[in-house]
Amino acid sequence: MTLLTSTDKKKVSGSKTEHPEKNHKVKSLKTRGKKETISRDSSEIENNYLPEKSVTTKKSGNIKASTGITAKNTTPPEVIEDDLIDQAALDRGDIPMTIVEHLEELRSRIIIILSSFFILTCIAFYFSDYLVSFINKPFLETGNRVNVFTLAGGFMFKMKVSASMAVLLMIPLITFHVWRYIAPAIEKPERFSPRFTISSAIILFYAGVCFVFLLLPSMIKVLLGFVNNSMIITNGADDYLHFIFFMSCVMGFISELPIAIFMLTKLGIVTPQFLIRKRKFAVIIIWITAAIITPGPDFLSQSLVGIPLMFLYEISIVISKLVLIRKKRKELRLNQS
């Protein structure tokens, strides 16, 4: 049995008193950690579930109050997929459209064309007296007059002249709207060629129409030369107008021969060598066409149509050569790159 001294008793009592303080500190740290975790959880709950004392919703003009806890909207924003967007189409100015939107655009352009036709017809009807006198002048120079067989024939003749003039004047407008409708489907570097082609086609068409009016006096004289003294000519105004309009359209479209050769050469269907080899057949076809178009059997009236057509054919050969040279240069550049 050992006896404890006073110093040993103090050490034992000190050790007993120091351990409860350490235990108390550990307990306080544990409780503090629990409080921090509880407070953190409570803050997350408060952030996710915000209590709303009064939430107002409008429905058909009535305001309804509701209370409760509403969850915070945590849905991510919608992401547009890049694969659905054609970047090449956006670069050339083609805005993606549905079939309904394309039909709406087509309808709007048709409405613009029809309204323009109505406006131009009204304007041309206001100047119809001048137009009628201009059209009838070659016929009046022969000492004859066009005939009207009904009471409303004069009014209908003026309306037809005005509508025909409106159609001829609207060709650039119609071409413009057709081009604007199909242009977004064409790449920007390739748009220069169609623009040049369309502009040239319009110019050639009007050149053919002007050629008809230059040729009209001689054509009328040749046609009236077939009228015998035993016959009386009673040419109707409608027939005379139809004849002029038909000849204008025919010569306008025949004048598009260089444009047609240009497009066929660009597509690879026609070559300059082919046009040169088939020149003799083309000359025969040209003079047959001239004989059909011109009313007179004389060589002078036929040459007025045949010689310009042969000139257009030679121009078409030159254009075909230029297109082929440009096409080969483009292929060489692609092969070198």
C-alpha positions as CSV (number, residue, x, y, z in Angstrom):
1,M,0.0,0.0,0.0
2,T,1.4,3.2,-1.2
3,L,1.0,6.6,0.4
4,L,0.4,9.6,-1.7
5,T,2.1,12.8,-1.0
6,S,0.6,16.2,-1.3
7,T,2.3,16.8,-4.6
8,D,1.1,13.5,-6.0
9,K,-2.5,14.4,-4.9
10,K,-2.3,17.7,-6.6
11,K,-1.1,16.0,-9.9
12,V,-4.0,13.5,-9.7
13,S,-6.5,16.2,-9.0
14,G,-5.1,18.3,-11.9
15,S,-5.3,15.4,-14.3
16,K,-8.9,14.8,-13.3
17,T,-9.8,18.4,-13.8
18,E,-8.0,18.7,-17.1
19,H,-9.8,15.8,-18.9
20,P,-13.4,17.2,-18.4
21,E,-12.3,20.5,-20.0
22,K,-11.0,18.6,-23.0
23,N,-14.1,16.6,-23.2
24,H,-16.2,19.7,-22.9
25,K,-14.2,21.4,-25.8
26,V,-14.7,18.3,-28.0
27,K,-18.4,18.3,-27.2
28,S,-18.8,22.0,-28.0
29,L,-16.9,21.5,-31.3
30,K,-19.2,18.6,-32.3
31,T,-22.4,20.6,-31.4
32,R,-21.0,23.6,-33.3
33,G,-20.4,21.5,-36.4
34,K,-23.9,20.0,-36.1
35,K,-25.4,23.5,-35.9
36,E,-23.4,24.7,-38.9
37,T,-24.6,21.7,-40.9
38,I,-28.2,22.2,-39.8
39,S,-28.0,25.9,-40.6
40,R,-26.5,25.1,-44.0
41,D,-29.3,22.6,-44.8
42,S,-31.9,25.1,-43.6
43,S,-30.4,27.8,-45.9
44,E,-30.5,25.3,-48.9
45,I,-34.1,24.5,-48.1
46,E,-35.0,28.1,-47.9
47,N,-33.4,28.7,-51.2
48,N,-35.1,25.8,-52.9
49,Y,-38.5,26.3,-51.3
50,L,-39.4,29.9,-50.8
51,P,-42.5,30.5,-48.8
52,E,-44.9,32.9,-50.5
53,K,-47.6,34.4,-48.4
54,S,-49.5,35.8,-51.4
55,V,-49.1,34.6,-55.0
56,T,-51.4,36.3,-57.4
57,T,-52.4,34.6,-60.7
58,K,-54.5,36.3,-63.3
59,K,-57.0,34.3,-65.2
60,S,-59.6,35.9,-67.4
61,G,-59.3,39.2,-65.5
62,N,-59.9,37.7,-62.0
63,I,-57.1,37.8,-59.4
64,K,-56.9,34.8,-57.2
65,A,-54.6,34.6,-54.1
66,S,-53.0,31.4,-53.1
67,T,-50.6,30.6,-50.3
68,G,-48.1,27.8,-50.0
69,I,-44.5,26.9,-50.8
70,T,-43.5,27.0,-54.4
71,A,-40.4,25.3,-55.8
72,K,-37.7,27.4,-57.4
73,N,-37.5,27.0,-61.2
74,T,-34.3,25.1,-61.8
75,T,-35.0,24.0,-65.4
76,P,-32.1,24.9,-67.7
77,P,-32.8,27.3,-70.6
78,E,-33.6,25.8,-74.0
79,V,-30.6,25.3,-76.2
80,I,-31.0,25.7,-79.9
81,E,-29.2,23.0,-81.8
82,D,-26.7,24.3,-84.3
83,D,-27.3,21.3,-86.6
84,L,-30.8,22.5,-87.4
85,I,-29.4,25.8,-88.8
86,D,-27.9,25.8,-92.3
87,Q,-25.1,28.3,-92.1
88,A,-24.6,28.3,-95.9
89,A,-28.2,29.3,-96.3
90,L,-27.8,32.1,-93.8
91,D,-24.7,33.4,-95.6
92,R,-26.4,33.7,-98.9
93,G,-29.4,35.4,-97.3
94,D,-31.8,32.4,-97.4
95,I,-34.0,32.6,-94.3
96,P,-35.4,29.1,-93.4
97,M,-39.1,29.0,-94.1
98,T,-41.8,26.4,-93.9
99,I,-44.0,25.5,-96.9
100,V,-46.8,27.7,-95.6
101,E,-44.4,30.7,-95.4
102,H,-43.1,30.0,-99.0
103,L,-46.7,29.9,-100.2
104,E,-47.5,33.2,-98.3
105,E,-44.5,34.9,-100.0
106,L,-45.6,33.6,-103.4
107,R,-49.1,34.8,-102.8
108,S,-47.8,38.3,-101.8
109,R,-45.8,38.6,-104.9
110,I,-48.7,37.5,-107.1
111,I,-50.9,40.1,-105.4
112,I,-48.3,42.8,-106.2
113,I,-48.1,41.7,-109.8
114,L,-51.9,41.7,-110.2
115,S,-52.3,45.0,-108.5
116,S,-49.5,46.5,-110.7
117,F,-51.3,45.1,-113.8
118,F,-54.5,46.8,-112.7
119,I,-52.8,50.1,-112.1
120,L,-50.9,50.0,-115.4
121,T,-54.0,49.1,-117.3
122,C,-55.8,52.1,-115.8
123,I,-53.0,54.4,-116.7
124,A,-52.8,53.0,-120.2
125,F,-56.5,53.4,-120.6
126,Y,-56.2,57.1,-119.8
127,F,-53.8,57.4,-122.7
128,S,-55.7,54.9,-124.9
129,D,-56.5,57.4,-127.6
130,Y,-52.8,58.0,-128.2
131,L,-52.1,54.3,-128.1
132,V,-54.9,53.4,-130.6
133,S,-53.8,56.1,-133.0
134,F,-50.2,54.9,-132.8
135,I,-51.2,51.3,-133.5
136,N,-53.7,52.2,-136.3
137,K,-51.3,54.6,-138.0
138,P,-49.6,52.0,-140.3
139,F,-53.1,50.8,-141.3
140,L,-54.5,54.3,-141.9
141,E,-51.6,55.2,-144.2
142,T,-52.9,52.6,-146.7
143,G,-56.2,54.5,-146.9
144,N,-58.2,51.8,-144.9
145,R,-59.6,51.8,-141.4
146,V,-60.2,49.0,-138.9
147,N,-63.8,48.1,-138.2
148,V,-65.8,47.8,-135.0
149,F,-68.8,45.5,-135.3
150,T,-70.5,45.9,-131.9
151,L,-71.7,48.8,-129.8
152,A,-69.2,48.2,-127.1
153,G,-66.5,47.3,-129.6
154,G,-64.7,50.7,-129.2
155,F,-64.5,50.4,-125.4
156,M,-63.4,46.8,-125.5
157,F,-60.7,47.6,-128.1
158,K,-59.3,50.4,-125.9
159,M,-59.4,48.0,-122.9
160,K,-57.5,45.3,-124.9
161,V,-54.9,47.8,-126.1
162,S,-54.4,49.1,-122.5
163,A,-54.1,45.5,-121.1
164,S,-51.7,44.5,-123.9
165,M,-49.5,47.5,-123.2
166,A,-49.6,46.8,-119.4
167,V,-48.5,43.2,-120.1
168,L,-45.6,44.4,-122.2
169,L,-44.5,47.0,-119.6
170,M,-44.8,44.5,-116.7
171,I,-42.3,42.0,-118.1
172,P,-39.3,43.5,-116.1
173,L,-41.5,43.6,-112.9
174,I,-42.6,40.0,-113.3
175,T,-38.9,39.0,-114.0
176,F,-37.8,40.9,-110.9
177,H,-40.3,39.1,-108.6
178,V,-39.5,35.7,-110.0
179,W,-35.8,36.4,-109.5
180,R,-36.3,37.6,-105.9
181,Y,-38.3,34.5,-105.1
182,I,-35.6,32.1,-106.4
183,A,-32.5,34.1,-105.6
184,P,-32.1,32.9,-102.0
185,A,-31.5,29.4,-103.3
186,I,-28.5,30.5,-105.4
187,E,-25.1,31.1,-103.9
188,K,-23.9,34.7,-103.8
189,P,-20.9,34.3,-106.1
190,E,-23.2,32.6,-108.7
191,R,-25.8,35.4,-108.7
192,F,-24.0,37.7,-111.1
193,S,-24.5,35.4,-114.1
194,P,-28.3,35.1,-113.6
195,R,-28.6,38.8,-113.1
196,F,-26.7,39.5,-116.3
197,T,-28.7,36.8,-118.2
198,I,-32.1,38.2,-117.0
199,S,-31.1,41.8,-117.9
200,S,-30.0,40.8,-121.3
201,A,-33.1,38.7,-121.9
202,I,-35.3,41.8,-121.1
203,I,-33.3,44.0,-123.4
204,L,-33.5,41.5,-126.3
205,F,-37.2,41.0,-125.8
206,Y,-37.9,44.7,-126.1
207,A,-35.6,44.8,-129.1
208,G,-37.7,42.2,-130.8
209,V,-40.9,44.1,-130.0
210,C,-39.5,47.3,-131.4
211,F,-38.4,45.5,-134.5
212,V,-42.0,44.4,-135.1
213,F,-43.3,48.0,-135.0
214,L,-40.5,49.0,-137.4
215,L,-41.5,46.1,-139.7
216,L,-45.3,46.7,-139.3
217,P,-45.9,49.3,-142.1
218,S,-44.2,47.1,-144.7
219,M,-46.0,44.0,-143.5
220,I,-49.4,45.7,-143.7
221,K,-48.7,46.9,-147.2
222,V,-47.6,43.5,-148.3
223,L,-50.7,41.9,-146.8
224,L,-53.1,44.4,-148.4
225,G,-51.4,43.8,-151.7
226,F,-53.1,40.4,-151.8
227,V,-56.6,42.1,-151.7
228,N,-58.0,42.1,-155.2
229,N,-60.1,45.0,-156.6
230,S,-63.1,42.7,-156.5
231,M,-62.8,42.4,-152.7
232,I,-63.5,44.8,-149.9
233,I,-61.4,44.5,-146.8
234,T,-63.3,44.7,-143.5
235,N,-60.5,44.1,-141.0
236,G,-61.8,43.9,-137.4
237,A,-60.1,46.0,-134.8
238,D,-59.7,42.9,-132.5
239,D,-58.1,40.8,-135.3
240,Y,-55.7,43.7,-136.0
241,L,-54.7,44.0,-132.4
242,H,-54.2,40.2,-132.0
243,F,-52.0,40.2,-135.0
244,I,-49.7,42.9,-133.6
245,F,-49.6,41.4,-130.1
246,F,-48.9,37.9,-131.6
247,M,-46.1,39.2,-133.8
248,S,-44.6,41.2,-130.9
249,C,-44.5,38.1,-128.6
250,V,-43.1,35.9,-131.4
251,M,-40.3,38.3,-132.3
252,G,-39.6,39.0,-128.6
253,F,-39.1,35.3,-127.8
254,I,-37.1,34.6,-131.0
255,S,-34.7,37.4,-130.0
256,E,-33.9,35.3,-126.9
257,L,-31.8,33.0,-129.0
258,P,-28.4,34.1,-127.6
259,I,-29.7,33.7,-124.1
260,A,-30.9,30.2,-124.9
261,I,-27.6,29.3,-126.4
262,F,-25.8,30.8,-123.4
263,M,-27.8,28.6,-120.9
264,L,-27.4,25.4,-123.0
265,T,-23.7,26.0,-123.3
266,K,-23.4,26.5,-119.6
267,L,-25.3,23.3,-118.9
268,G,-23.0,21.4,-121.3
269,I,-25.7,20.5,-123.8
270,V,-24.4,22.7,-126.7
271,T,-20.8,23.5,-127.7
272,P,-19.5,26.1,-130.2
273,Q,-18.3,23.3,-132.5
274,F,-21.8,21.8,-132.6
275,L,-23.2,25.2,-133.5
276,I,-20.6,25.7,-136.3
277,R,-21.2,22.2,-137.7
278,K,-25.0,22.7,-137.7
279,R,-24.9,26.2,-139.2
280,K,-26.3,25.2,-142.6
281,F,-29.3,23.5,-140.9
282,A,-29.8,26.6,-138.7
283,V,-29.8,28.8,-141.8
284,I,-32.5,26.7,-143.4
285,I,-34.6,26.8,-140.2
286,I,-34.2,30.6,-139.9
287,W,-35.4,31.3,-143.4
288,I,-38.3,28.9,-143.0
289,T,-39.3,30.7,-139.8
290,A,-38.9,34.1,-141.6
291,A,-41.2,32.9,-144.4
292,I,-43.8,31.8,-141.8
293,I,-43.7,35.0,-139.8
294,T,-43.6,37.4,-142.6
295,P,-46.8,37.6,-144.6
296,G,-45.3,38.5,-147.9
297,P,-43.7,36.0,-150.3
298,D,-41.2,38.6,-151.5
299,F,-37.5,38.3,-150.5
300,L,-37.4,41.8,-149.0
301,S,-39.9,41.2,-146.3
302,Q,-38.4,37.8,-145.5
303,S,-34.9,39.2,-145.3
304,L,-36.1,41.8,-142.8
305,V,-36.6,38.9,-140.4
306,G,-34.1,36.3,-141.7
307,I,-31.0,38.5,-141.6
308,P,-31.5,39.7,-138.0
309,L,-32.0,36.0,-137.0
310,M,-28.8,34.9,-138.7
311,F,-27.0,37.8,-137.0
312,L,-28.4,36.6,-133.6
313,Y,-27.2,33.0,-134.4
314,E,-23.7,34.2,-135.1
315,I,-23.7,36.2,-131.8
316,S,-24.8,33.0,-130.1
317,I,-21.8,31.2,-131.4
318,V,-19.5,33.9,-130.0
319,I,-21.3,33.8,-126.6
320,S,-21.0,30.0,-126.6
321,K,-17.2,30.2,-127.1
322,L,-16.8,32.8,-124.3
323,V,-18.9,30.6,-121.9
324,L,-16.8,27.5,-122.7
325,I,-13.5,29.4,-122.2
326,R,-14.7,30.7,-118.9
327,K,-15.9,27.2,-117.9
328,K,-12.5,25.7,-118.7
329,R,-10.6,28.4,-116.8
330,K,-12.7,27.7,-113.7
331,E,-12.0,24.0,-114.0
332,L,-8.3,24.6,-114.2
333,R,-8.4,26.8,-111.1
334,L,-10.2,24.1,-109.2
335,N,-7.7,21.5,-110.3
336,Q,-4.8,23.6,-109.3
337,S,-6.2,24.4,-105.9
